[in-house]
Amino acid sequence: MNDLTDNKAIPEKSRYSAGVMEYKKMGYWEPDYVPKVTDVIALFRVTPQEGVDPEEASAAIAGESSTATWTVVWTDRLTACDKYRAKCYRVDPVPNTTDQFFAWIAYDIDLFEGGSIANLTASIIGNVFGFKAVKALRLEDMHIPVAYLKTFQGPATGVVVERERMDKFGRPLLGATTKPKLGLSGRNYGRVVYEGLKGGLDFMKDDENINSQPFMHWRDRFLYVMEAVNKAQAETGEVKGHYLNVTAGTMEEMYARAEFAKELGSIIIMIDLVVGYTAIQSMALWARKNDMILHLHRAGNSTYSRQKNHGMNFRVICKWMRMAGVDHIHAGTVVGKLEGDPLMIKGFYDTLLGENVPANLQHGLFFDQDWASLNKCMPVASGGIHAGQMHQLIHHLGEDVVLQFGGGTIGHPMGIQAGATANRVALEAMIQARNEGRDYLAEGPEILAAAARWCSPLRAALDTWKGVTFDYASTDTADFVPTATAA
Amino acid sequence: MRITQGTFSFLPDFTDEQISAQIQYCLDNGWALNFEYTDDPHPRNTYWEMWGIPLFDIADAAGVMMELAACRKVHAGTNYIRMTAFDSSHGWESIRLSMITDRPAHEPGFMVERQEQAGRRIAYTTRAYVTTQPAGERYT
């Protein structure tokens, strides 16, 4: 008569006897389950406590992230509980480990409120990470069904429209973070912005912790920065921008700062990841309504994304932030000073920019992901990069990226304008060589040297930072490596 | 000054051979090329005059270069000329590359007009010096 009468959801009396029961037996482990196209699927890395069966631990994750509590409750029988139970349907050992397992868990779409990252995450990462039966737990990847994606706005502007507005095509965009991060007065701060933009950068940027402090209140910064942006635009004939960080203690204050940025004619604002998912979604709606590009700094992410056995992979943050609606997100440099394995970063970039992204285990992508025409989100590469790495940066990161050279612009021995020019010339020379079909990765140093013969700022940059690398092993690395197959 | 709109404006002006190599790259990607010209170089002057419609059906760089030569014959020296490559594939459907191929010998640049307002606010206008002259009489 109703849908529940034709399957095993008819509750057996014994299933609901009072007491404690294994999660596996409560319906959270269904090895035969075939996920529906509308299911949300999460892939966890589970490290069970010693002596705990991996399937039981994984079933417990499914239970605790959906309907279960620690004991049987008769009130389940008032609901279509079989539908609401998350179902762990596959558990595999993690390659090259003895104590870790990948668990695939499917969630019915009706478990989640449309258009709410907060609601999605309250289930998926809400309680389970402190669950005693697991020693450690990491959310590695998620599949978001098209039906659920379509309840989200997605990036307010998107890569294509951002490029149209900026009138910049065919090359990575160039930026720099104003340094020192803290202590500059508004007037001095605007000087750095003007020099960088006039020298050839497309964007300058506030840092994540520049809000409104005793040394520089936010209105003063906004006013001086816009003077710098407009003056640089006239000096170059190009559209220029500066990410004005509107992060503040309350939504009311963030809206006030964003409105002021709009009134001053800024084309882009920024927020920090630490403001929280709901605040990010609200600012994305505001940005769409006000034709503003929205930059997100991933401040705080490494507290939970870096260690392999616990927390969540950054690729999941990439997915949530593309859904939440930001236009830019910092996503790693490969060659710079911050964590970033090349294969993992390829996975992040594909997640942000792709339309139909196929599963690719070497890149850490466990699921095919159709992005349902949500806008593309521009990855930002920032932290310890310089002009001498231009060939590697383009090779690893492609052309839809903002390359941000903070120290690599402002630390130039001939000044900030020269630093910016060095980066722009290196970039354009490398794109020219790439388009001409040259092996620019192998010939990169020669291509840069040739441009440095007529461009003294580039020559000085190459001399200053020659050989600067950050060659540390990554902690977040691929679990799957290519295996040689017989031809 | 030198207006630095376009993909390669920080490099020395390209030779025909170098332009041709960029055209070949665009053609290899399946993009349609178009030439446009203007004597109003304002950074937000989006719609330059089109030199015909995009060359959807020209498959070789030499043919595209012939169109550039024809455009130059009429407009070089008195206008900026840019080459734009359009990608019609789903998910992009916009420009992939945009480079200035020709520019006037002298580029006077822009002035910033500041209108002082209450609360230290300033309304900015960027104005190209040449646009005080009528269109067609700006770079003679």
Interface residues (C-beta under 8 A of the other chain):
Chain A: V160 R163 E164 D167 F169 G170 R171 G200 L223 M226 E227 N230 K231 Q233 A234 E235 T236 G237 E238 V239 E263 L264 G265 E355 S373 K376 T421 R424 V425 E428 A429 I431 Q432 N435 E436 G437 A451 W454
Chain B: M1 I3 T4 Q5 T7 F8 S9 F10 L11 P12 Q18 A21 Q22 Y25 P41 H42 P43 R44 T46 A85 H90 G91 W92 E93 S94 I95 R96 L97 S98 M99 G109 F110 M111 V112 R120 R121 I122 A123 Y124 T126 A128
